[in-house]
Amino acid sequence: MIDKQNIVEIVNGAIEGSDLFLVEVKVLPDNRVVVELDSTSGLDIDTCARISRLIEEKVDREIEDYELEVGSAGLTSPFKVPAQYVKNIGNNIEVLTADGRKLSGKLVEVNAPEFTIEVSRKVKEPGAKRPVLKTEPVVLSMDNVKKACYLIDFK
């Protein structure tokens, strides 16, 4: 079986000093190795190919055959590491909490393991004819989040 920690070390060495960060390394039972990367400035195919070649140079296929996939975390993928939260400050995100609440709002601050989103709610003020939109900060812990991801909105 391919050593996952070895792959992590190779990738971390390759991205050191750049704005790239490692999201996840999976070594599946069928010897498929999946490396997910992300970046604050975007990730191109040439960078993925460079890192893939580097892994192939350091992990000998003659000893153990494997299939390698190096790619981006993807726009709709759930956040897995704090750096993904930081990358999305200022963007709208959707959060499903461990207790089943679904919140969406603008990610305004990250102090791992906590983050703050601004959630808008319609509130009927006393004496007002129509509800008004109020924005309030909600502080959440990454440990109590089942899923958080970038919210694509076509409004």
N, C-alpha and C positions, 0 to 999 in steps of 0.2 A: 504494500500500500504506500502511496506517495505521502511524504511527510508534510503535513499542512504548515507546520511552523517554519520549515525550510522555505516554502513558497512565500510565506509572509515576510521573512527576512530578506529574501531576494527582491521582492516588490518594494519594501520599505527602503532598501538601499538604492533602488533605481529612482525612486521619487523624492528622495531626500533633497531638501533645498529648493523644491518647486512648490507650486500651489496645488499640486495633486495630493489626494489622500486616499488611503485604502478604506473601502467600505466593507468588503467581505471577501474571504477566500473559502470556497467549498471544495472539498475533495469527496466525491461521491463514490459509492461502492463499485461502480463499473469503471473506476479510474478516470473519471472525467473531472478535470480541475477547472473550476470557474472562478475567475478573479474579477471583482467589481471595483471600479475606481470612480472617483469623482474629482471635480476641480472647481475652484471659485471662478475661474475664467473660461471654463469650457474644456471639453476633452475631444480631441480629434482622433481619427482612425490611425494616423501615423504614430501617435504616442502609444496607442494600444498595441500596434504592431511591434514597436521598439521594445516594449516591456515583454511582449510575448516571445520575441526572439531571445531576449536576455534570460528568461526562464528556461527556454529550450536549450540554451547554451550550458546552463548550470544544473539541469536535471536530466540525466542521461536516459534516453529512451531504450538503450540497449539493456539496461538493468531492469527497468520496468516500463512497459508501454503505457501511454496515457493520451488522453485527448485534452487539449488546452483551449480555453475560451477566455479572452481578456476583453472586457468591454466596460461601457459606461453604466452607472447605476440607473440611468433612465429617468425621464421627466416624471413619470407617474409611479415610480417605485417608492415604497415606504422608506422613511428615514431610518437608518440603522445605527448611525454614529453621530455624536454631537456636532461634528464638522458640517454635516448636512443641514442641521438646524441653523448654524451660523451662516452658511452660504445663502440661506433663504430669508435672512432678516430683511424686512420690507416687503416681502411677498405674502400673498394670501395662502394659508395652509388649512388643511382639514385634519382634525384630531379625533380619534376614537379612544376614549379613556377606558381604563380597566373596569370602571363601574358602569360602562355602557353609554355614557354621554357622548354625543357627537357635536363637536364645536367647529366652527370655521371662523377665521378672522385673520388679521394681519399680524405676522410674527414681528414683534418689536424689540425683543431683548432675549439674549441667551446667556445664562450663567449656569453652565452645566453643574448639576443635573437638572436644573430648572430652566424654564423658558416662559415668556410672557406673550400672550396674543391679545389683541384688541378685538373684542367681540361686539358686534352691533345688535341691538335688540329694539323692538318697537315697544314703547312705554306710553300708556295713556296717563297724561298728567291730570291732576284734579282740576276740573273746570274747563279743560281743553276739549274741543270737538273731535279732534283727530289725534291718533297716537303720533308721537315724535320718535325719531331714531336716536337712541343713546348709545354711545360707545363706552365700554368699560374694560379695563385690563383684567385678564384672567391669568393667574400664575399656575403653571402645571409642572409636575415632575416627570422627567423622561421615564422614570421607573414605573409610573402609573399610567403609561400610554400603551395601548395595544397597537395602535397604528397612527402614524402622522405622515402626511405627504403634501406635496405642492398641490394647490387647488387651481385647476385650469378653469378659467371663467371667460365665457365668450360674450359678456355684456358690453 
